Every structure is written in structure tokens, then in C-alpha cells.
Amino acid sequence: MAKRDPAAPLRNRDIFSTVEVQVGTPPQSFDLVADTGSNTLIVQSCVCQEVSSCPSSFGRCFRGFGKSKTFSVPRAVNTNANGDPQVWILEYGSGDIEALLASDKVSIANFSASMNNSLLLMVSQALNFNVGQFEGILGLGIPNLTVASGASRQTELTTFLEQAKVHRFSLCFNALSDGVLGLGGPSHLKSLASTSREHWALNLRNVSVAGHAVSLQDKAQVIPDSGTTLITGPQKQIAALFELICAKWQRCRKAKLDLSTLMVQAEESNSGAAWIDPSSVLHRLLKAFKTHAKRSQSPDAQLSEDGMSQASGAAALHMLLQDCNSWQHNVDLNEEMPEVVFQLEGADGAVQDIRLLPSSYVAEVSSGVMVWTRKYLMGILPYWWPEFEESASCATLFGAENYIGDEVWILGTPLFYNHRVHFNLGSPPSVAFDDEPCGNCVDGHEVAELSLTQGRGIRQVRHEPRAPWPRAYRKESRAETPETELTERGVGFNQSHAPTAE
């Protein structure tokens, strides 16, 4: 097992992965979300918990004054009219974070940097996801944080990668163990030049299943985002992708046919599904389809008054995954289901096909249901008692998200379970993908001994999937930018809105 370049373990947190980061002197340790979709370094301040904005479940918090010899809060530079410390409001897909601008020493693995006026301490938050521990974010996006700060001066936020002189890095995730954040290393031979200097982005030429392509716009983009749980795309294209997956999966084709036949028979008998044996596969499929249809607002699941409908391939796919507990055991997903292929193009015209295995884009999810249990009072009198029970089902890790302007796809965590993704901060910035196995970390270095295929069953996702991290940066007094607005600076993920002078 040969050692490679310096690396840090990426702890699997279900819907994202975190890396251990040390802040201050002496160092205080935190697990921060490794996020290629943003470029700021944010750590939870103990002030956030003291004012009851951050729950204790978020985990460890940072104390600067009296705890770190290298900590400071800038006041003479980048202050408002009152001379107070500068506070930023960062807009994210999952909600807003209010952060105080500070300075301190930061270390990851063998790399250290003095984050002068570039460490953001979270003092308040309005995030709408429940993930348990959340101690901050390590932004691994393209550095672009110089923003206007009034008529005569600028606020310059540098990234950890810049300050630590890390010009190249890579990420890969493991389903059953820690992943790897590689730091440094040689340039990758086959890379695609980023089409944006504001965030990691590539052109999307094609999305296909078994050679059949989804219709795309001429200017489609993809953004590799390790901090986003799902793969998202425009609603119309995601629906078409579901149809193709079902059409190329024999089990789904049969389920669609069975369900459609069942619905016709039920409607003709004018008795709904009452005549179906409750223990039969058809009964389970119909029940799963109704559950999906009632929860869905999409055209693939429109119910008539009696709860019946003609099933589309997309609806049959969701229904079949809803009922996965009845068929998934001893099933090799990668043999049964089709791969999804993304054909990516760099600004330099280089093209590469990226294949996603079913084991990376399908997951087992859990949800709570109320069930009635028969009990006996004093062991004699029967009665029914409601109990809350956790129920598991499966789902794809694809989601629909429409943005104003160009067609945008976000390649979230499934990409990093399927590929080792390399990022180069050179000129131009570039992204590379390979199928090299994702190992683990020993003594600050990666050791190759695992496989990127991560087994062929269904991995588990126990928390609600989260949206792309950054929406925009803005000063506290600045009007909000629409969440899905596209500007000439990019997709609205790494926009830096100027702190206006007050």
C-alpha cells in the first residue's frame, strides 16, 4: 500500500462529508463541510449558541478572545461608519448565515494558513435543514472574493487554498468509510478547463441512458458541487431522464405494464382495487404508486377522483423504488439498472464522458409513519394504539431545480461516490475525473485500498437532502438577490455582493 500525496479524511455525514480543520493557537478542532460549491471558510462561533441561534446539536464552537493567541477582529480596516466589526449575511439554498469577519491561523493536514480578514465566524443562522452536527463550511471553490466595499476601497477575502498555497486538490467519497480530500499532487493529464472563473463549471453536451439522450438546451452547464446531496437539473429534463431509466430497466418496464393493466381492470370493474389480494405484489405496487402520486405535484402522477391513473415510466420508477424493500435483497443494482452518462466539455473543447452507476444515484431513505397496533388492557380487553414507526423506502438522488437563464445541472454527492474529482486552480482553472479507487488516510497521507464502486447494493440516506450551499453574498443592509437568479458573474452560487458603505 504505497503512500500518496498529503491528504485528510472526509467523514461521511450522510448528505455531505466533512474534514477536520484546526483554528487558532492553540488549535481548536472542527468538522467542516467540504464544499466545492462555495469559497468561504466559516466556523460556528460560540456566540451563536449563546444567543440561542445555533442549537447545541450543531457541535463544537469557536472561542477567539482569551482562547487563541493569534485571533483578532479587524476594526481599523473594512469597518462601517460606527467602527464596529464587519458582519456578513451569506445567502444559501438552505437558508442564511450571519457571520463576523475575523483573522486567525487555520490548519488542515500538513497545510497551514493565516486567514487575515478572511475567517468568517457564524453568529446567527436560519438554515432549514436538520442534519445534527454542523460546525461550519470549508469552501473549496475558485477564489474570487474581491468585492467592492464603497467608492474608494475593497474588501478582499482570501480562501484557505490561496493562503496555504494549495494549487491542486481532489475529492472522493466512500459509502462505508471515510473518503479522501487530497491536497497538492501533480497535474492531472486529462483535464477540462472550467468555463467560469467564478465557480467550477463545465459545458454539458449530453445526458444519456443506454445511448438514448435527454434533449438539452444549447448552453447547458454543470457544476460539480460536493456540498449538495442531489444531482439537480431542469424539471422537464429530469422527468425525461426518469422515463429513460425506467425504459431501460426491465423490472421497471414490467412494473409500469402491470400497474397500467391493474388500473384499467380496477376502473372497468368499478370497484377500485378492493378485489386485489392484499398480499400480492400488484397490491403493493398500487399502494406505493398512490403514495407517490399523492405526495407529488408533477404531471407524471395525476390521480383521478378514485385515485387511479395511467402510470408513466417516471411514476412507475418512483413507485417501484418506494416498494424496494420487497425486491432489493441480494439484487445487484449495477447489473439491473442502467448507468446515466454525462458528456462534459471544457472551455478548451476537451470532452469526457462521466458515468454514474445506479449504486450512486439510488439510495434508501427513511420516513416516519403512524401505525395502529393492537394491544390488550390488563391483558384482557383489546384496543388499538397509534405508534410512530420508521419506514424505509428508496428513491433516486435526482431532483428538479430551474434557474433563470442557461440550463444548469448540479452534480452533487453521487458524482464523488462514483469518481475521484480533481480540481486545479491554475490558469485556467480545470477539473478532471478518473475511476481510480478512493482509499483512506493514514498519518496524513492517502493509502489506496478501497474501491469507488462501494458495493452494489443501496446505500442509506437518513437525513433530508440539502440544496446547493451558496446563493449569494450580500451586506446586511443590501436587498436580497433572488435565489435562482443568474447574473453575468455566474449561477448565483459564488456571487460576491458588495458591502455598501453606511
N, C-alpha and C positions, 0 to 999 in steps of 0.2 A: 504494500500500500504506500505508494510514493506521495510525499507531501507536495502541495502546490503552493500557490501564492497566498499571501495573508488573507484571512477570511474570518467572518464572525457568524455564529449560528443564528438562523432565523427561526424563532419559536412559532410553531403553528398555533394560531389563536382562532382557528375555525374559519372566520370570514376574512381574516388578513393575517399577516405574520409580523412579528416584532423582533427587534435587535436590541441587545443590551448596550446602553450608552452611559458613560460616566460624565458627570457635570460637576465642576467646582474643584476646590482644593481645601481639604482632602475630598476625594471624589464621592459623589452620591450617585447611586446606580438607578437606572430607569429602563423599562422596556418600551421602546418607541416603535410605532408603526412604520415599517419600511415602505415608503410610498414614492414610486417613480412619477406619480401624477402631480406632485407639488414640489416646492423647493425651499420651504422654510423649516427651521428647526424649532419645534415647540415642545415645552416641558410643562407639566402641571405644577403650578405654584401652590404652596400650602395655603396661600390667601384664598384660593378658590374653594377649598374645603372649609376654611374658617368662616367664610361668608355664606356657606351652605349652597353654593352654586355647583360644586362638584361633589358627588356622593363619595363616601369612604370606599365604596367598591371600585372606584377608579384606581385605587392603589397608592403607590408612593408619590410623595410630592416634594418639590424642591424648596429649600430654605437658603437664601443667599446671605443676608446680613447676619453676622455673628457665626456663620457656619462655613463660609467659603472665603478664603483669603484673597482669591482672585476675582470676586464678584463685585460688580458695580452697576449702577443705573445712570445712564448719561443724562445730564441736565444742562450743561453748557452748550451742547450741540444737539440739533434736531429736537428742540423743545417748542412748545406752543407759547402763546403770549404770556401765560402765567408762570412760565419756567418750570412747569411740572413735567414728570416723566412722560414720554410719548406712549400712548395706548393705541393699539391697532385693533380693528374688528376684521376678522378674516371670515369670509363667507364660504361655506362648504355645502356640498349637496346634502349632507346630513344635518345641517344647522350651522349656527355662527359660533365663533370663539373670539373672546376678547382677551388680548394679550399685551403684556407690558414689555417694552423693549429694554434689553439688558445686555451685559457683557460678562463672559466667564470662559473658563477653559473647558473644552469638550473632548472626550476620547472615545474611540471605537477600535477595538482590537489593538493593533500596533500603531494606530494613527491618532494624532492629537492636533488640536487647533485652538487658537484664541479667537472666540467668536465676539469680536469687538462690535458692539451696537448691532448684533445680528442674532442674539438669543432671544426668543420670544417666550415669555412666561405666561401660561394660561391662568387668568384670574377670574374668568367667568365663561360659562358655556351654555349653549341652548341646543345641544345635539339631540336628535330624535331617534337614536338607536340605543338599544340596551345590550351592551356587549360585555358588561362586567368591567374588567380591568382596562383602563385607558389612561396611560401616563404621558402621552404626547405623540408627536409625529417627527420622523426623520425624513425630510424632503430630499428626494434623490433626482429631482427634475433638472432640466437645463438651467444653469444660473442666469437669471435675467431680472434681478431685483433692484436695479437702479431706477428710482422713480422721482418725479418732480415733487418738491416739497415747498412750494411757494415760488415767488418770482425770481429769487436770487440764489437759491440753494437746492441741493438734492439730498434725499435720504438714500443711503447705499446699504442694502442688506446683502451680505455675502453668505454663500452657502457653506456648509461644512466641507463639501467636496472641494470647493475652491481653496478654503483656508488650509485644509490638510494636504493639499496638492495631490489629490486622488483624481487622476485623469481618466481612469477606466474602472469599471466595476461590473459585476454580473449578479443575477439573482436566479435561484431555482428553489422550488418548494417540494417538500416531501409530505405525503399524506399521513404517514405513521411515525414520523420522527421530525427532528429539526431540519429545516432547509439550510441554504448557504448563501450568504452575502459575500461574494468575492471582491477583494479590494486590490486594485493595481493589476498587474499581469500584462502580458503582451497584447498588441492589437490583434483583433480577430481578422482572419484572412478574407472572409466573405462578409461584408457589412453593407447596410443600406443607409445612405445619407438621409438624415432627418429632413423632412420637408418644412419644418418650422424651427426657428431659433428661440422660440418662447416655451415650447414643451416638446417632449418626444412625440413625433408624429411621422407617419408614412402614408403614401397613397395606397388605396385599396382597389385593386384591379378586378378582383373576382372573389366570390364566396360560392363554394360548390359542395355538393354531396354526390358521391359516386359519379362524377363527371357532369352532373346537371347543375347549372349555375342559377343563382338568385339574381334577378335583374337589379342593377345598381345605377346610380347617377354617375355622370362623367367625372365629378370631382369628389368622390368618396375618400374619406380619411380614416385611419385607425390610430388610436393612441394606446400604447402599452402601459397599463396602469396597475401596479402591484397592490395598490391600496383599495381597489374596487373589487367587490366579491364576484360580480357577474360579468358576462360578456353582453354588452348592450348595443343595440342598433335601432334604426327607424322601425316603427311598428309594422309597416307594410312588409318590409324585408324580413323581419323576424318571423312574421306569420308565414311567409313563403318558405323560409328555412324549415320551420316545423313541418310543413306539408312534405318537403323533400325528405326529411329524416324519416317520417312515417312511411312514405312510399318506398324507401329503400331498406326498411326493416320488416322482415317477414311477419314477425309477431304483431306488429302494429297494423300491417295491411289486413291481417286476419281479424284483429280486434275491430277495426273500422267496419269491415264487412259484416261481422257478427252483430255489432251494435246497430248498424243500419237495418239489417234484417229484423232484428229484435224489435226495433221501434216501429217498423211497418206492421209487423204482426200484432203488436200491442195496440196500435191505433186501429187496425182493422177489427180487432176483437172488441174494441170499445171498452176494454177493461184495464187499461194501463198496463202495469207489469205484475198485477196481482196473481196471475196464473203461473208465474215463473217460480220454479223451485228455489227457495231462499238459499239453499246450499250450493247452487250451481254457479259455474264460472260466469255465465251470462248475467245472473243476478248481481254479482259483484261488479261486473263491468258497467252495468247500467247505473248502479248506485254511485260508483266512482265518477261516471260521466255527469250525473246530476249534481254531485258535489262540486265538480269543476265548473259546470255551467252556471250554477247559482252564484259562485264567487267571481265569475269572470264578466267583464263588460265588453269583451272582444266579440267580433262578428262570428267567430267560429263556434260560439256556444250560446246561441239564442234559443231559448225554450219557448214552446207553445204553452197554452194555459194548463195543459195536463202534464207539463214537464217533459214532453217528448220533443225530439228534434232530429234532423238528419245530421249525422256526425261528419265533420270534415276530418281530414288527416291530422290537422293540428289538435282538434278536440280529442280525437282518438289517442293521440300521443300523450296528452296530458292525463287522460283517463287511465290509460294503461300504466303510466308511472304512478298515478295515485294508488293503484292497486298492486304496486310492486312487491309487497310482502308475500303475495300468493305465488310469485314465479321467480324471484331474483336469486333464490338459494341455488348454489352450485352453477350459476349462469356466468359465463364469460362475456361481459358486456362488449369487450373489444372484438369479440368474434361475432356477436349477434348484431350489434348496432353499427351504423356507418360512421366513418370519420367525417369531420367537417374541415374543409380545406380553405384557407385564406391565402390568396395570392397577393403579396405585398410588393410595392415598388418604392425605391428610394428616390430622392431628388436627383440622383445621378443616373437614373434609369435602370439601375440594377433591380432584378426581380428574384423573389424567393417564395416558394410555397411553404406555408406553415400548417401542419396537420394537427388537429385536435382529436384525441381519442375519446370515445364515449365515457371512459372511466374518469375523464377530467371534466366533461361538461354535463354529467348527470350526478346527482347527489341525493342521499337520503336525508330528509328533513323531518323534524318532529313538530307536532302541534298538540295543543290540549283539547280534549273533547269531554263532554259531560255524558256519563253513562249511568244507567239506573241499575242498582244491584239489589237483589232480593235478600233481605235479612229477616231475622226472627226475634221478636221481642220476648225476652225471658226464655228464649229457646223454643217458644211455642207459637206465638202469633206472627204470621208472615206480614212483612211490609216492604215497600220499595224505597231505597235510599239513594239520592243522587251523589255520585262521586266523580271527582276530576281525574281523568286518566290521560297519560301521554300516549299519543298515537303517532306512529311513524309512517310516512309515505315517501315517495320520491318525486323529483322534479328536475327539469333541465336548469342549468345555470345560465340561461339566456334571458335577457329582459329587453323590453321596448323602451326607448328614450329618444324623443325627437328634439333636434336642435334647430335653431333658426339659421338658415344659410346652407353651407355644404352638408352633405350626408356624413355623419360622424359615427363611427363604431368605437367602443371602448373594449379593449382586450384586457379583462381583469384577471383574477387569480387562476382560472383554468389554463391560461397561457403558460404560467410559470410552473404549473404542475406537469406540463407536457414538454416544456423546452427550458433549456438554460438560456437566459436572455442577457446579452452583453450590451453595455452602454459605453460609448466613447465620447468624451467631452471635447475632442479635438475640433478642428475647423475643416470641414463642417462637422457638427455632431453626428453620430451614426449609431445604428442599432444592428445587432447581429443575433442570429438564432442558431442553436445546434441541439442535437439529441444526445449530447454527452451526459452520462449518468450524473445525477445530483448526489454528492457524497454527504459527509458530515464534517464537523470541525473538531480538530484535536490540537490543543496547545496553540490556538490562533492560526491554524492552517487547515485547509481542506484535505480530507482523505477520501478518495473515490472508492466506494464500496457498495453503493445502493444503485437502484435503477429508477429512471424517470417514469417508467410505466406504472410504478406504485401499486402493483397488483391489478387485478382485472375485475374486482368487484365494485360495489358502490360505496364511495366514501361518504362520511356523515357530515352534515352541516347543522349545527344545533342553535345557531343564532340567526336573527333576521339579516339577510344580505344588505350591505350598505352601498350607498351611492358614491360616485367619484368624490374624492376629498375636496379639492378647492373649487370654488366657483369664482371668486374674485378677492382682491384685497381692496379695502377702502378705509378712509379715515372715518373716525366716529361720527363726524358731522356730515359726511357725504351721503347722498341719496343712494339707495341700493341699486345694484345692477341686476336686471332680470336673470334668473338662474340659468336659462338656456340661451342667453343672447350670445351670438357670435360677433366678434369685432375683428378689425384688421390685425389685431395682435394675436388672434388665435381663437381657441374654442371656449374661452371663458374659464379655464381651469387655473391658469397661472397668470392671470392678468394682475398687474400691479397698479391700483388706482392711487393717484397722488394724494398724500396728506395735505390738505389745503391749509394755508396759514390762517390762524384765527385772530 
